[in-house]
Amino acid sequence: MQNFGIRFLICNFIISGLTILMLALRKLLRSRISPQIIYRLWFFLLAALFVPFLPVDLSGLSLTELLCDTVRKSIGGAVASAKDTSGVFSVPGDFAVSVSSGTSGGLNRILLSAWAAGAAAACGFLIFSWIRFRRIRRSARTVENPSVRKIFDSCKREMNLQRQVELYSTEALKSPAAAGIFRPSVYLPVSVLSDFRKDSLRYVFLHELQHFRQHDSVVNLLAEFGRILYWFNPAVWYGMKKMRLDREIACDSAVLEILKDWEYSGYGHTLLDLAEKVSFSFSSGLGGSSSQIRLRILNIAGYRRDNRRRKCRGILAYLLSAALFLTCVPALTVRGSGDIYSFDTGDKKVAALELSDIFRDFEGSFVLYDSAGKSWKIYNLAQARKRVAPDSTYKIYAALHGLEQGVISPENSEMEWDGGSCPFTEWEQDQDLASAMRNSVNWYFQRIDACLGTGSVRRFLKKIHYGNETAGKDLALYWTDSSLKISPIEQVELFQKLYEHRLPFADENMDAVIDALYLGKTEAGTLYGKTGTGQVDHKNVNGWFTGCLETSGNVYYFAVNIQSDSDASGSRAAEIAEKILKETPDLFVIS
């Protein structure tokens, strides 16, 4: 996956921040909410660990959209279809120069290799622990003692545990342990069977069976996988360690809920008697390290049953943590670009389109704004909000910048070709604004930027609020090297401002740019637009077509963006736009 290593590294800073926040909440809320809720709060962090590895892009997910109805009914109105839209428009010249993945690609490979090596080592250690535990399980013997079995079965009934749980004895463990997802089992050291009284055995069984009620075997396994994936992140390891402690405290508290008040001291003494460390990742046990035992004893000594107010605080804390997790999901999606435009659908008329048959194998989006109806029609909202390199579509605004600063003018926009070799013959001639736009002539717009300088370009980007408003150091590449990014929705919004003369520039300059974007008249209306192609290592990975369709009494602003490992070009994007116009003419109100 392109730049996975770099993006995953960035995700780790977010994960570390969430871990620190969870530790702070844990300390702040310890005395205010129940231990069971504190333990369950860790589940959100545990889930966040796996988000970067999901095979889907969740970058478009937002809490607002989950709470609101984002898919609205299509906007009504009189609709007339174009009877024949064959040859709707001719695709403008689509010329692009490849950029190299360069340093970021090499760094990505180094990071991926280092991470994979560490993950393999951590996985090997986990497999070794699993093999050791399998040996213990094979050597364990079923407990046949009728008195012990009676206590065990009584505890299962007391906890209303319906699952079949086996009871074994072993000499390989010093402390009781619960393990197994599909074959849940409780393992008792032989010393526990020989030395402990009836009430102590009851406390042991209640604790171990509670682990199965909490599904701790599954949680333990997920936590171990999290430790493998984040083997290099000390915050994650420390967080998982604290989660294990909170798991045991939550288990203790659940048992105390069942016991009578006068039984608390007996339960605590049993815990002290079993204060030995358990070394297996696949099990949950009553024992633990001396520091953990001390904290658990303090919890038992200060335990009080939940009242209504405490339960309400716990529920509120749980819901707020869920909201926090959902808010962070877009930032943790490695497949996403990591740069999402905030497009609030709550106050807009937005209709979802289904165009997957037209886009086929391309990942992308289509955005259409009906200026008369003030309504949006969008295919793939998540992709429509994602910012990517604008490629040659930025030349629309590079031309406007040059016009405003006097580098060129509407009356005199010609530039002489310097005679140097170009990748396309169409570039090897003198150019004016119309021909440079039509053939997407790089040297023409690069010469404009060179005259203006990096500082002027960056100020211009901020003035028109172009995407992420960021230009790299190389003025020859910033619109295609992914330093500058814009979303399809932003393309539509900005083109509308240009066409309607709502940008803070001279009308004649905006008219000159619009005239240069003229593609022709069709049965559907007059079409203006610009394609753009992003090439990386000589592969077309990003394709754009953006502009507007002017009909009688209305203007439709649109943007098509497609992405793939290859063959995603501006001409492909224009073909998709043409196909949308052919196959879904009801999108346009044509008089």
N, C-alpha and C positions, 0 to 999 in steps of 0.2 A: 504494500500500500504506500502510495507516494507520500513522503514526509511523515510517515507514521511515527518514527522514532522521535522526531522533533516535537510533534504535537503531543505525543504521550508524555514527553518530558515536561511540557507546559502543563498538561493535566495533573502531573504530580504536585506542582505548586498549589493547585486548587485543592487537590485531595489533602495535602498537608494542612492547608488552611482550615478545611472542614474538620480534620482530626483535632486540631488545636481548639476550634470552636466547640466541638463535642466534649472535649476534656474540660473546658471552661464551664459549659452548661452542666456537666456532670457534677462538678464541684459546687456550683451555685445552687443546683436543685436537689442536692443529696438529702437535705433535711425537709424538703417541701413536697416531694412526690415519692411514690412507692419505689422500692428497688426493682420491681418487675417492669415498671415503665422506663426507668433509667436503662435497664438492660435492653429493652426493645428499641430505645432510641438509637442504639448502636446498629440496628438492622439497616437504617437508612445509609449510614456510612459504608456498611458492608456492601449494600447494593450499588453505591456510587463507585466502588472499586472496579466493578465489572462493566460499567457504562462505556468506557473507551474501547472495549473489545466487542461490543455488540456489532453485528453485521449490517446494521441499519443506521441511517443518519437521523438522529433525534434533534438536530440543531434548530429545527423549526418549532420544537415544543416550547410552549410557554404556559405559565400558570393562568394567565388571563384567558387564553384560548381554551384551557380545560374547564374553566368555570363558566365560560360564555358559549353560546351556540355559534360556532364559527362557520358552519355550513348553512347558508341561508337560501331561501327560495330564489330562483332566477327572477330577474326584474321583468315585470310585465311591460307591454307596450305593443304598438302596431309594428309588425315585422313583415317585410317583403323580401323575398329571396331573389338573388341574381340568377337568371335562368341559365346563363352560360358564362362560366368564369375561366374557361380554358385560356391559357396564356394571359393570366391576370397581370403579370408584370415581368420584366426582364431583370434577372439578378444582376446587381451592380458588380463591378470588378472586385474580386476577393483575393487580394495579394497579402501574404504574410511572410515575415522573416522569423526563422526559428531562434529561440533562445535556449541556452543550456541549463539543465538542472544544476550544474556546476557544484559550488561548494555545499549548498544545502543538501544535494543528493548524496555527496560523499559523507557529510556529517550524519545524514539519516542512516546510511549503511553502517557507519561506525557505532552509532547509538543502538541500532537494532542488534548488531552482532554482540555487543557487550551485554545488552539486556538478555538476549537469548541464552548466552553462556551462563549468566548468573541464575536465570530461571531454571535452566537444565540442572544445575548443581543443587538448587533448593528442592527441585522435584525429586532428584535422586535421594536426598536425605529423607523426604517424606515417604518415598517408596520403601526405603530401608526400615523406617519406623513401622510401616504397615506390615512388612514381612515379619519383623520381630513380634508384633502383636498377634499375627496369625499363628505363629508358633506357640504363643501363650494360650491362644484360644484352643488350639488342637490338643494341648497338654491338659487343659482344664477338665474337671470332672463335674458331672451333674450332681447337685446337692440332693441327696435322697433322705436326709434326716427328716422324719415326719414333723417334729416340733418346729424346725426351721421353716419347712415348707408351709406349715400352717400360718406362721407369722407373715411370711412372704405373701401368701394368698390373701390374708386379711388386709394387708397394706394395699394391695391392688384394688380390693373392693372399697376400702376407705377412700382411695383416690379416684374411684370410678374409672379406672384404666381398663379399657376394653381390649387392648392389644395383647397378643401372646408374647410374654417376656420370659426368657429362660433364666435359670439361676445356676451358676457354676461356682466351684471353689478352685483355687489355684495357689501354688506356692511361689509363683513368679512375681506377685504384686504384694505390696505392703499396705495398700489402702484400697478400699472398695472402689469399683469403677463401673460405669455404665457405658456400653458401646454397641454399635450396630444400627444400621438404618433399616435394612430389610430383615435382619435376624436380631432384634434387640435382645440384649443379654446383660445381666448383672453379674459381675465377677467379685467374689469374696475371697480375701486372703484366708488361708487355713487358720491363722492365728485369731481372726475375728470369730470364726465359728467355735473355737475352743475356749476363748477367753472372755467373750462378751455375754452380758446378761440379756434376758428377753427384751427389756425395754430399750436397751442399746441397739439390739438388732432391728427393732421396729424403727428407730430413728434413722439407722443406716438405710433401710429399705425405702422409707418414705422419701429420703433425699435422692437416692438413685432413681427411683421410679419417677420422681418429679422431672428429672432430665428428659425422660421420654415424653412426658406431657408437654414440655417446652420445645420438643423437637430439637434438642441440643446437638444430637449427632449430625444432623444436616447442617446446622449453623457452624459446628466445629469444622466440618469438611470444607465449607465455603470459606471460612476464615483461613484455613491452611492454603487453599488455592490463592486467596488474596495475598498471603505472605509470600507465595511463590512469585506471583506477578509483580509484586512491589518489594522484591528482595532487597533492593538498594535504598528503600525509603524508610529511615528510622522512625518517622512519625507514624507510619502505618504499623510497623512492628510494635511500637509502644502502645498504639491505640488498641491493637488486637490483644495485647497482654492485659490491658485494663478491661477490655470487654470480657475476657475469661474470668477475671475477678468479679465483675458485676454479674456474670452468669451464675457464679456460685452464691453470691449474696442474694440474688433474686430467688434462687432455689431454696436457700435457707429461709427466706421470708415466706415463701409459699408453704413450706413445711410448718412454720410457726403459725400460719393461718389455721392449720388443721389442729395443732396441738392446743392443749389447755395452758393457761398462763403458768401454772405450777410446774409444767413439764419443760419450760424453756431452759432452766439451769441444767437439767439432765441432757438435753440436746447439745448444749454448749460443752459440757464435759465430754460427751462422746466425740465431738469435733476435736477437742484438745488431745484426746487419746489417739486419734487417727492422724495427727499432724505430721504426715510424711509426704514428700513430693511425689507426684505421679508424672512419669516422663513420656507418656504416650499421647500423641496428637489426636488419635482416633477415639479417645475415651474422655469421659467426664467423671470426676471422682469427688468423694467427700473430703479427701485430704487436700493438701496444698502446701505452699511454702510458709515459713514461719511468719513473714510479714502479712501474707494473705490471711492466715489463720487469725492473726491479731485483729485485722480489720473486720473479719467475719464475726469474731467474738464480740467486738464493740457493737456491731449491728444487732446481734442477738440481745445484748444487754440493754440497748436503747430502743428495741423494737416496739412499735405501737401499731395497732390495727388502723387501717384506713378509715377515715370518716368521709362524709360526702364532700366536704370542701377540698380535702386532699385528692380525692378521686377526680374532681373537676379540674384541679390544677394539673393533674397528670394527663388528662385527656387534652387539655389546651396545649400543654408542652408537646405532646405527641403530634397534634395537628400542625403546630408551628414548625416542627422539625420536618414534617412531610412537605410543607410548603417550601421550606428552604431547600430540600433535596430537589424538588421539581424545578425550582428556579435555577439550580446549578447544572441540571442535566444538559442544556444546550452547550455550556462551556466545556463539558466533559466528553462531548461527542467527537472522537478523533476523526471520523469520516467527514465531518463538516469542515468548513474553511476556517472556523474559529472567528468569523466576522459576520455577524447577523444584523440586518437592518431592523430596527424596531418599528414595525408596521402594525398599529393598533386597529384591529377590525371592528372594535366595539362601536365606533361612531360612524362607520361607513357602510354603504350598501355593497356587500361583497357576495358574489355567487361563485361556487366552486364548479370547475369544468372537469370533464373526464375526457382526456385526449391521449390516453396511454397507447391506443392503437395507432395514433399518428406519430407519436414520439418513438414508439417501438423500443429499440435497444438503447436509446440515448437517455441519460439522466438529465432532466432539464425542466423548464417551466415556460409557460406562456402567460403574459399579463396583458389585459385589454382594459382601457379606461374609456367609457362613453361620456364625453364631456357634456352632452345635452342632458342625459339622464343622471349624471353625477354618480355613476355606478361602476363597479369593478367586476370583471370576470377573470378568474385566475385558475390556471391549472398548476397544481403542485405548489401550494403556498409556502411550504418549507424551503423549497429551492428558489422560489421567487423572492424570498427575503435574504437569501445568502449572497454575500458580496464575493465577487470574483474579479479577475483582471478584465478591464473593459476592452482591451486590445484596440483595434482601429476605430471602434465607435467613439473613443475619446477625441478623435481628430475633429469631431463636430465642434467641440469646445476649445480645442487648440486653435482652430481657425478663428473662432470668436475672440479669443484672447489676442491673437495677432492683429485682428481688425481693430480692436479697442485700443491697442497700444501703438497703432500706426505702422506696424511692420509691413502690413499690406493694407489695401483699401478696396472698397467695392468697385471703384473705377479702375484700379491698377493693382491686380493681385498676381501678376506674372513674376515668375522666378526663372533664372537661367540655370539649365543643367550644367554642372561643372565638367562634364565629359568623363567622369569616373564610371567604372564598371558597376552595374546594378544587377540584382538577381532577376529582374524582369525587364523585357525590352520596352514595355509601356512606360517605365520610369526613366528611360534614357532619352529624354527630350525636355524641352522647356515646358513648364507647367503653369497653369493658372489655378485659382481656387476650385473651379468646377472640375477640371481634369484631375487635379490632385486628389479631390474627394472621390471622384468616380473610380480612379485606379488605386486609391489608398496609398499614395506615394509617400513613403516614409521620409525621404530626405527633405521634402517640401516642409513638412510639419516640424521635423527636427531642426531645420534652419530657423523657423519661427521661434522655437523654444531657446535655441542657442543665442538668438538676439536678445531675448527677454531675460534669460538667466534663471537659475534654480529658485532663487528667492521670490521672484515675480510669479513663477509658476505655482509655487506653494501658496502664495497669498491669493492667487486667482482661484485655486481649488477650494480654499476656505470661504472665499467670497460667494461662490455659487453653491457651496455645500455639496461638493461632488464626492459621493460615496464616503470612503474613510478619510478623504482629504489629505492623503499622504503620497508624496512623490519621492522615489528613491534618488540616490545621488547621480545616477546615470540618466541624463536627459534624453538619451537615445532609446531607453528601454522602459522607463517607468510605467508606461501605460500597458505593457505586456509582461513585465517581470514579476507581477503580483505584489509590487509595493503599493500600487494604486488599485483599489477595488471598488466595485459598485454592484448593487443588486438590480435585478430586472425591474422591480417596483420603482426604485430610485431613477432608473433610466427613463421610465414612463413619466414620472413626476417632473423630472428636469426637462425632458423634451417638450412637455406641455407648457412649461414656463417659457421656454425658448419660442415656441410657435405662437404663443399668445402674447409675446413681448412683455413678460412679467419678470424678466431679469434686468438688473440695473445697468443696462448698456444701451447704446444708441440704436434706435429702430432700424436705421439703414444697415447697420452691421448685422443685426439679427436676421434681417431680410436677405442679406447677401449669403449667409450661411444656409438658410432655408432653401434659397434658390439652388445652391450647390448640391442639395440633397434630393432634388427633384428626380423622380424615377419614371414618371409618365402618367398618362391618364388611362384608366381602365373602366370597364363597365360598372365596377363597384365605386369608383371615385378617383380622386387624384392622390397619388402615392408619393410620399417622401420617406427616405430611410437611408441607413448606413449599416453595412455588414462589418464584422470583425472576426478575425481568426487568431486564436492563440496556439502557437506551435512551441512545443518543448521537446528538445532532442529530435527535431524533424518529424514529430508526430502531432497531428491536429487534435488538441485536447479540449479546446474551448471555442464555441461558435456563438456569434451574436447576430441578430438582426433587429434593429429598433428604429422607430419612426412614427408616422401617423398616416391615416387614410382619411382624406377630406371628402365627405359626401355632401349632398345638398342639404344644408341646414345643420350639419353635425360634423364633428371631428372625432375620430377614434385613434387613441394613442396606444401603441403596442410595443412589446419587447419579447423576443424569443431568445432563450439561452439554452444551449445544449452542451453537455460534457461527456467525454468518454476517453478511453485510452488511445483512440485513434479515430480519424474520420469525422471529428466534430469541428466543422468549419463554418464560416459565415455563410457560404453558399448553401450548405446543408440547412442552416437555420432559416434562410430565406425560403428554401423549398418547403420546409415545414410550415412556415407562415402562409405560403401560397396554398398548401394543402388544407390548412385550417379554413382559409377563405372559401375554398371549393366545397369542402365537405360539411362545414358548419356555417352556412350563410345566414342562419338566423341570429348569429352574433351581432349582425349589423342591420340597422334600420335604414333601408335604402328607399328613397322616394322616387 
